[in-house]
């Protein structure tokens, strides 16, 4: 029997999906939550075989839970279930070494197959996300430029970025000028949006 845990913040979908999966002879739902923090605590206690996680939830996101489980309970297989076909989310999920990443608009049969596949040691990713990742433009920013833009995206001023990255104020300004030029952005907000859209941040 495969023990499942479901974290989904939409109560109706949570209940419906849990009911569908319980119909399978070899699947049992041992817990559900609509809050990410509660989900992480319960997963630690209940020890499911597979955790099905939505991305956007109150408390903790599904990606944050996935990262913590990878570090603390790597035996728990994680499948991300989301409406977001965003390359940036997909990249974060891959870095957290999730076993599966599926879109919610897919048929429930695909999820059931995915659960059995990850239990067999396979990874299951939505095909359209894999295609999107391979077709994605290359990041024109150097690692240092990416670090600077990430710090700015986190709300730091030039002076704070300089302090955090051990740079001078002038060097940070030079980096930002180069970043704007490379991304063809008119200001730092647009640069951040472009970088996030392409999954570079």
N, C-alpha and C positions, 0 to 999 in steps of 0.2 A: 504493500500500500504506500503510495506517494503522499507525503504530508505537505499540504500547501498552506501558505499564509498570503492574504490579500490586503494590500494597503491602497485604497482608492477613496479620494475625498468626496466623490459624488455618491451619496448614500444609496440612491436608487440603482446606479450601475454596480455598486459594491454588492448589494443584495442579489441582483439579477445574475451577475457573473459567478458569484459564489454558488448560487443554486444550479447553474448550468454545469459547473465543474463537478459538483457533488453527484451528478447523475452518472458519472463515469465509475465503473466498478472498482478501478484501482486508484482513484483519487479521493482524498478526504481533506476537507477544509478545516484546519485546526484553529484558525483565528482570522479576524479581519479588523481593520481600523480605518478611520477617516482622517487620522492625524499622524504625521510622520514620526514625531517624537514617541508617541505611544506605540507605533508600529515597531520601532527599533527596540524598545524595551521588551515588548511581547515576543519578538523574534528571538531575542537573547534567552528568554525563559522557555519558550515553546519548542525551539530547535526544529523548524520545518525543514523539509528537503529542498523546497523551492519557495522563494519569496517573489510574489508578483507585485510590482511597485509602480504606482503612478508617479509622474515626475513632479507635478506641481501640487503640493499639499501643505496645509498649515503645519507648523512645528519644524519639520525637516522635509526637504524635497526627496524624491525617490533616488536621485543621483547622490545626494549626501548619505542616505542610508546605504546605498550600494558601496560607496567608498569605505564606510565604516565596517560593513560586513566583510568586505574584501580583506581588511586589515585584521579584524577581530574574530570573524567566523567564516573563513573561506570555504568551509564545507557546505554552506548554504548557497544553493544556486540562485542567482538573481535574474529575473526576466522583467525588463522595463516595459510597461504598457502605457502608451501615450498617444495623444492626438497631435503631438508636435513632430512633424517630419523635418526637423531642423538639424543641419549638419553639425552645428556647435554642440547640441545636446548629445547627438550620436557619438561625437568624438569624446565627450566627457564620459559617456557610458563605456566606451571601449577602453579608456584609460583606467576605469574602475574595474575592468575585466568582467563585465556582466556576461552571463551565459546567453542571454537573448534580449532582443530589442524589437518589439512589435508595435504596430499601429492599432489603435482601438477599433478602427473601422473595418478591420479584417474579420473573416468568419471565425466563430468560436472553435470550429474544428482545427483551424490552423494553430490556435493557442494550445489545444489539447495535444496535437502532434509535437509542438515545440516543447511542451513540458516533458514528454517522453524522450525527446531528442537530447535535451540538456541533461537529463538523468543518465543518458547513455554517453555523456561526455562530449557532446557536440555543442557548437554555438549556432544560434539561429538569429539572423538579422533580417529585417524587412528588406526585400530586394531593392526597393526604390531608394532606400537610404544608402545602400552600398553603391548603387549607381551614382547617386548624388555626391558621394565622397570621392569617387574616382574622377568625376567630371569637375570637381571643385578647382578653382584657380589657385595657383601656388601663392603662398604668403610672400609678398615682396619685402617684408620687413625683416631686418636682422633680429637675432634673439634679444639683443640689448634694446633695440627700438621697440620690440614687442613688450619688453619689461617696462619701458617708460610709458607706453600707451596704456598698459594694464594698470599701472599705478595711477595714471590720470583718470582712467575709467573708474577706479576705486574712490575717486573724489579728492585725491591729493593735489595740492597746489604745486607749482614748479619747485618752490623752495622745499616742500616736504618730499617731493620725488627725489630731488638732489640729495637730501639727507638720507633717505631710505636706500638709495642705490649708490651712495658714496660718489656723487658727481658734483660738479660745480653748477650753479644756476645757469651760467652761460652754456654749458654743455647740454643741459636739459632743453634749453631753448633751441639749440642747434638740432638736437634730436627731433624735437617737435616739428621744426621747419622741414626736416627731411621726411618725416612721417607724412605730413600734409601733402608734400610734393609727390611721394610715392603712391599715395592712395587717391590722389587728385581730389582731396577734400579741402573745403574752404575754411573749416575751423575744426577744433578738436572734437566737438560733439559729433560732427559728421564723420570724422575719422574713426571714432569709437563705434559708431553705427555700422560703418562699412566693414570694419574688422570683425565685429560681432556677427554680422550677417554671413560672413564667409567662414566663420568658425575659427578665426585666428586669435580670438580672446576667449 
